[in-house]
Amino acid sequence: MPPVTPPASSDPRVQRTRSPATGDVVVERVLATPADLETVLARAEAARRDWARRPLAERIALVSGLVDAFVARKAEIAQGITDQMGRPIRWSAGEVGGFEDRARHMLAIAEEALAPVVPAPKPGFLRRIERVPLGTVLVLSPWNYPYLTAVNAVVPALVAGNAVILKHSDQTPLAAEEIVAAGTAAGLPAGVLQFVHMSHELTAAAVGDARIHHVCFTGSVAGGHAVVRAAKDRFVGIGLELGGKDAAIVRADADVAFAAANVVEGALFNSGQSCCGVERVYVHADIWDSFLEAAVAAVGDWTLGDPRDPAPWLGPMVRPRNAELVRQQLAAAAAAGARGLVDPSSFPAAAQGGAWLAPQLMVDVDHSMELMREETFGPVAGIMKVASDAEAVRLANDSRYGLTASIWSRDVEAAAALSRELEVGTVFLNRCDYLDPGLAWTGVKDPGRGATLSVLGYHELTRPRSIHFRLPADPEA
């Protein structure tokens, strides 16, 4: 984006990011104008064809250099995550590691994923299906995992030969800048990878622009609908990674202590602000009491405090209004008969209010409650007793969300049978809240459409082109 003279602090064009821990402004950026966006789009349009013509090996080498440059700033990037969205500093560097892991995997499989499909030989003909870049990809990334969500699209899009324009949430603008700076340090050609800080209105205009050939959006279901509306007059491809209300099924044969500790971690990590975090738990009646006891004990291992301090496991939620929505769900559930198992006074930092919220496990819940139907996106889970696997699966599927589900059991065959009944994109056994870059990340129902990561992630960011040549007759034949 071209340099712009910083306006006065009262100018509405200034985007301000406030620390969830202190409320202080930690980043100020000038929002792009339509003229700024035009410049960005024109640069991408000018750069993308030359980039696509470069050999795949050259693109892989340059993007690998981007990853090297990014990882070299691990400490600064981790601090930026903590300052902008409030994740405890003890965990923030892990996102840089996750970025590298996913990027390295996608680089390693690029040749396989982008290789032509060659049908059986046919005398006198040359036939193959090539995978070619789409053009310019607009990547719209959220604040909760600003780098892990972006890398899923940015790295394979670039390697496949696309130009990329990156727009991050106003809560984590530095994430877009860090990724682009790493690309510049690696020697990516000008215009191939750019960032732009935009209002919702200008973002919608970008989605509707003919020079954008694909959109990758990660965010809320409402945000996904807004992107689709912005593209309603175009046939542009849109990948949507949206919300979740992910279920954990704890079978009677589960290792109770192991399952409880890991389900709690799946519910609380990142203050529950994860699309694939555990929000609903269905526990077999035979182990109900022991599971609840172990789960409450596991919550007690977590500490809530200033995310800049290396000790706490939990920090504040991203904004006071996000925490207030969780409080409203909890209050409505309590009014309908639910009860919390965790004493909020065990987490003194929560007394500050605002973005600070104690974790909670709720029982005596049912699907009439918003807490068990709608995405909570906070450090909270509802737990229900079930009499059978069939009941657990029915309840897990009783949702408009179908991102992931986890099964906790010693019986692999039983888990495999249950996985075939679950209406989700990923089924875990004895783990949760995790992305493996070798597997497609996808969902069904309201979590969106399309897939990222794995070979299929490359397919989403390219199109097939069939080569059908009748060969000239051999004059010597």
N, C-alpha and C positions, 0 to 999 in steps of 0.2 A: 504494500500500500504506500502511496507517495507520502512524504512528510507533510504534516499539517501543524500549523501553529497552535499550541495548546490554548484553549479558550479559558475564560475565567471559570472558577470552581462552581459558579451557579449556573453555568451554561448547560442546558438539558442534553447537549450532545456528549457530555462527559459521562462515561460509564464508570461507576465506582464499585469496587469490590470491598466488602467489609469482612474483617476477621470474625468468624463465628465465636471465637473465645473472648474477644475484647470489644467487638463492635467498631473498632477503629478501621478507617479506610486504609487498605494495604496496597491497592492498585487503582490507578486512574488511567483510563484510556479514552481517546477520542473516537466516537462512533463514526464509521464510514458514511460518506454522502453517496448519493447515486453516481456522482462523477467519479468518486474513488472506486466504487464497485465496477464501473465501466472500465477503468484502467486495469483492474485486476483481471476481469474477464478477457479483455483484449490481450493482455500478456499471456494468459493461459492459452488462448486460441493461437497466438503466434508461436508458442513453444511446443505445443503438444505433438505436432506431426513430426518434427525433427526428433523429438524424444522417442516416439514410437518406432522410428526407423533405426535407431541405435540397436546394436546387437544385444540380445538378452544378457549375455555375459557382462557387458559393460554396464547395463542398468543394475544388475545384481551387485556388481562391485561398488557402484556409487551409493546404492541404498545401504549396503553393508557399511560403508563409510559413515552414512548418516547415523546408523545404530551405534557405531563406535564413538562418534562425537557426542551423541546423546548420553551414553553411559558414562562418559568421562565427566559429566556434570551431575553425577548422581546425588551428591550432597546438596547442591544448590536446588536441584529439582525437587528433592524430598522436602526441603524446607519450604519451598513454594507451595507444595500440596498442603502442608500443615497450615500455613498462613492463610491460604485462600479458602479451603473447605473444611478445616478443623480436624482432619484425621491425626491421631497421636503420632508424634515424630518417630516413635519406636517402630511404627508400621510403614511409614510413608516410603522409605527406600525400597520396600518390597514391590511397590508399583513399578519402579524403574527396572527391577529385576524381571518382573512379569512382562514388561514391554520388550526387554531384550529377548526373553525366552520365546515369546510369540513371533517376534520379528525374525529371529534366527531360524525358527522352524519354517516360516513362510518363504524365506530365502532358500532354504535347503530343498524345498519341494517344488520350487518354481519351474525348473526344466521339465519335471514330470507333469506338473499341472497344466503347463502351457504347450506341451508337445502336441503335434498334429495327430488326429485320429486317422489311421490309414486302413481303409477297408480291404477286403481280399483282392488280390491282383485281378485285373481284367485286361486281356490282350488288346493293345492298341489305345489304351487310355491311361492317363495319370489322374488319380483321384485321391483327395484327402480333405479333411475338415480341419481348418486352422482356427486358432483362438486369437482374435485380434482385439486391441484395446477399444474401449467405448469412446474415448475423447477426453473430456474434462469431468472429473468426479468432485462433487461438492460433499464434504464430510462435515456433518453437524454433530458435535460431540458434547456430552453432558459433563456435569461437575463431579459426580460421585466417584468415578474412576476416570479422570480426564485423559490419562495416557493409555490405559488398557483398552478403553473403548475406541480411541482414535487409531491405535496401531492395527487393530483388526482390519481396517479399511485402507489406511494410508500406505502401509508397506506393500501389500499385494497390488493395490491400484498403481503405484509407481512402478513396481517391477514389471507389471503387465504392459506398461507403456502409456498409461494415462497421465495427464496432468492432474494435480490435486489442488483444490482450494479448501482450506480448513477454517472452520468457524466454531469456536468453543463457547460454552456457556459464559454469561457475564460474571459468574462466580469464579471461573478459572481461566481468565484470558491468557495468563502466562503460559499455559500448557501449549496453546497454538504457537505462541512465539518461540518456545523452546524447541519444538519439533522442527519448525521452519529454520531456525538458527542452526540446528544440527545439519539440516540438508545443505544449507549454504556453506557451512564449514567443510562438508564432504565434497563440495564442488558440483552439486546439482545445477544444471543449466538454469539461467534466469527464467522465471515464469512457470517452471515445472511444478514447484511446490510453493504456495503462498498462503498467508493467513489474512483474514479480514474480520474486524470486530463490527458487527452489524446489529441493528434493531430487528425486532421481529418482522416489521414491515419490509425492511430492505432484504431480509433473508427470504421472505416470500417472493419478492421480486427476482432474486437470484434463482430460486427454484423454478420460476416460470420463464427464465431466459433460455433461448434456444442454444446458447453456447454452453449450457450445462447438460451433460449427456447421461449423468447418473447421479442419484442422491443417496447417501448413506446417512441415515438418521438414527441416533440412539437417544432415547428419552422417554417421556411419558406417553401414555396412550393418547391423551388429548393433543400433545405435540405431534404425534404421528398423524392424527387426523388433519391437523393444520397443514402439515407438509403435503398430504394428499390433495387437500383443497387448493393449495398453491399451484399444484401441477395439473389441475383438472382439465386444462385445455391442451395438454401435451401427452404424448405417449412415452415420456421419459421413464426409465427404470428407477424404482425406489426400493431400497432396502430398509426395513424397519426393525429395529431392536428395541422393544418397548417394555412395558411393565411386567410384573409378576406377582403372584400370590402363592409362592411355592410351598408345597406340602412335603412333610416328612412322615413316613409310615414306619412305626416302630413295632416290629412283629414280636410275638411271644418268645421267640428263640433268640432275640437280640442280646448282645453283650450290653447290659443296661448302663453300666458306668461309662463305657466307651461311647455309646449312642447318646447319652444325655450330655456329656461334655461337648461332643461335636455338633449336636443339634443346637445347643446353646451358642456355641461359637458361630454357627451358621446364621443364627438370629441376631446376634449382637455385633459381630465384626463390622467396622465402619459405621457404627451406631445404627446398624440395621439398614443403612442406605445403599442397598444393593438390589438390583432387579432379580437376582437369583438367590437372595437371602431367604432363610426359612421363616415363614410367617404363620404356617398352620402345622400342627403336629397331631397325628392320630396314633394313639398308643393302645396296644392290646390290653384288655382288662386284666389278664394274668400278671402283668408286670406294672400295672398302673401306679400303685403306691411306691414301689421301689424306683420307678422312673422319675416320678415327681420329686422324691427326696433327693435323688442324684442331680436332677436338673437345677433345683433351688441351690444346692451346694455348689454347682458349677457356676451359677450366676455370681455367687459370693466371691469367686476367684477374680472377677473383673473389678477394676477400679475406674472411677470417673474423675477426670481432672483436666488441668490445663494441658492442651495437646502439645505445647512447646516443651513440656517437661518430659523426660524420657521414661518416667515411671508409669503413668496411667495407661490402661488398656482401652479406655473409652474416652472420647472427647465430646464436645457439644454437637448437636445436630447443625446442619449447615446454616439455617436461618431460624429466627424465632417463629416465623409463621409456619415453617415445616413442623417444628416441635408442637405448636398449638394444634395442628391437625391431628397429630398422634394423641394428644391429650383429649381431644374431642372424641376420638374413637374409643379410648379407654373409658371415658366418663359415660358414654352411651352404652357400652357393654356392661358396665357396673350397674347402671340404672335398670338394665334388663335382666340382672341377676348374676352376672359374672363376678368373679372375685380374683384379686391378685394374690400371688403367692410370695411376692418379693416386697419387703418393707422398704419404701422409698427413702426412709431416713438412714438406711445403710449406705446411701450415696449422697453425702452431705453437699457435694457440689451442685446437685440438682435443685437445691433450695434457692439458687440464684434466679431460677426461672428463665424466661427468654428462650434461648436455644438449648439450655441445659435440661436434660431429661434423664431420669433414672430408668434403668431397664426393668422390664416387667414380663412375667409369665401369667397368663390368665386361664383359669379353668371355669367350669360351668358355663361354657360358651356353646353357641350353636350357629348354624348358617343363617339364622334370621338377623344376626348382628353384622354391622358393617365391618367390625374387626375381623370377621372370618370371610368376608366377601370381597372387600375392596383393598387395594394395595395400601399398606400402612407405611412402609418405608421409614421405619424407626426401630429402636431396640426392643421390640415387643413380639411375642408369639402367643397365639391361642392354642390350648391343648385340649383335645377331646378324647374320651375313652371310647374304644370300639370293641365289638365282640368277635370280629372276624376280619380276615384279609379282604373279603368281598365288601364289607362295610367301609373299610378304610379306602379302598379304591373308588367306591361310589362317591364318598365324600371328597376325595382328592380331585375327582373329575367334575365335581359340582362347583365349577368356577368358570368365569369367562377368561381366565388366564391359564395358559398352558406352556410355561417356559421350562421349568425343571421340576422333578420330584425325586426325593431320596428314599431309599428303602434301607432299613437297618435290620440285618438278619445274618445268621450263620449259614443259611441255606441258599446257595447260589442258584440252584434250579428253581426253587420257589420264587426267588426274586426275578429270574428271567421270565417266568410265567406271568408275574404281576406286571412286569415292564411292558408286555404286549397289550395290557389293558389300560395303561395310563395314557392320557391324552396330553402329552407334553413333548417338547423337543429333545430333552435329555433326561435319562433316568440314571441316577447314581445308586450304587450299592456301597454302604458303609463309608460314604463321604458326601459332601454337599458343597454348594457355593464355590464352584471351581470350574475354570475353563481349560480344557486340554486343546492346544493348538492343532493337534493331529485329528481332532474330531470337529464336525460341523457344529457351529453355535447357531441354533435356530429355535423357533417356537411355533406354537399353533394357537389359534383363536386370537385374543387381543394382544398377545406379545408381538405380533407383527408378521412379517413375511420375509423370505429370502434367507440367506445363510452367510456367515462369515467364518474365517479360519478353514483349515484343511484344504484339500484340493478343490472342494466345492466353493470355497471362498473366492478362488481365482475365477471360477466359472461365472460367478455373479458380476465380476468386474471386467468381463470380456464378452465378446459375442462370437458365434461360430460363422466362419466364412468357408463355403464349399468351393473347392477347386475341381473342376470337371473339364479336363483337356482331352480332346481327341488328338492323338499324336500323328504327325505327318507320316505318310507311308515311306518306308525305307526304300530308296531307289535301288539299293543293292539286292533287295529281297527278290 
